[in-house]
Amino acid sequence: MTTLCSVDDFGLILDFAFGMADRGIPLTLVAIGPDRSVDATTRMDLGSTLARATRSTDRIVEVEEGVWIALLVDCNRQGALIYADRIGEGIAALGPVDCGIAAWSEAFDSADDLLEAARAALAVAREREGAHTEIHGE
């Protein structure tokens, strides 16, 4: 089981993983957010569920109340879609969850750019009714 990490630790790991991605190891970020109507207790349950559903090599951080980022190392866009589906199915009882996916490419100049792309994809997914997954750049 993966444990939730601090924002500072996540930033260091993301910077390191971004450098590895530049050398050919796939890196994908998934921004995860429950429906805005979900209460605080359910959001805490979601964090625990995400930690249990995530590989031990990956990291999860809550970047703001109700928004998590999963850093998936050695995982491409297709693998991130499978992860998002698994998350959606695993926490369906907690309510609808939206995901935004951003996979590393040479178009990203920095780890922060990749992170912002995942968050932007989540924002697009949240504009639609129900649970949706949006892929940055599609």
Salt bridges, closest charged atoms under 4 A:
ASP58 OD2 - ARG55 NE 2.66
GLU64 OE1 - ARG119 NH2 2.27
GLU65 OE2 - ARG43 NH2 2.24
GLU134 OE1 - ARG128 NH1 3.02
GLU138 OE2 - ARG77 NH1 2.68
